[in-house]
Amino acid sequence: QQQVKQSPQSLIVQKGGISIINCAYENTAFDYFPWYQQFPGKGPALLIAIRPDVSEKKEGRFTISFNKSAKQFSLHIMDSQPGDSATYFCATRGQRGSTLGRLYFGRGTQLTVWP
Amino acid sequence: DVKVTQSSRYLVKRTGEKVFLECVQDMDHENMFWYRQDPGLGLRLIYFSYDVKMKEKGDIPEGYSVSREKKERFSLILESASTNQTSMYLCASTPGQGGNQPQHFGDGTRLSIL
């Protein structure tokens, strides 16, 4: 049972454009929604994260939008650059019981930014 | 800076062998995790541990076991390797179960089973 559904699987954007990646989750017992960025040959690294009591969080060119009622959240990359080309994973974190602390990951989005 | 070190970047083993993947973190983190990463499937949790000698199954534990004898070290064991276990394996650690502490990942071990 996939807890987090991520789309699109791949995304090609021109330099300077906006990249948008979407995620939807099923379980309401999640309390933390991070995005991870992974470059080839490296492990994923935390990019930006949001808690459900906030609808938007911005860090530089990266913004998370969170819609609690729709159980959806998205990553927006403004002014996309070739250096942003990477795989992006959304995730949710379990809040209760045996799931406490573990992350559930989406399947990833391969972003390519054309120069 | 947190460092999670996986002992091998690339590993080639034969079907039926017992395979050990090692992970060490240097920040005294309580929680450690093993994932496998396959194209189009994302990161899938195999096992995790909240404390020494403690382990919990993730979503795909079949064919794997783990060992955590010391806080800083978390080992993944393939009891009898099979070709469908060819994959990228990622280890991660985090200091606590709550808060906003991120999971810190190693750079992975690419394992090929022939």
Interface residues (C-beta under 8 A of the other chain):
Chain A: Q6 Q9 Y32 P34 G41 K42 G43 P44 A45 L46 A49 R51 F89 S98 L100 G101 R102 L103 F105 G106 R107 G108
Chain B: V4 N31 F33 Y35 G40 L41 G42 L43 R44 L45 F48 Y50 E56 G58 L90 A92 T94 G96 Q97 G98 N100 P102 Q103 F105 G106 D107 G108
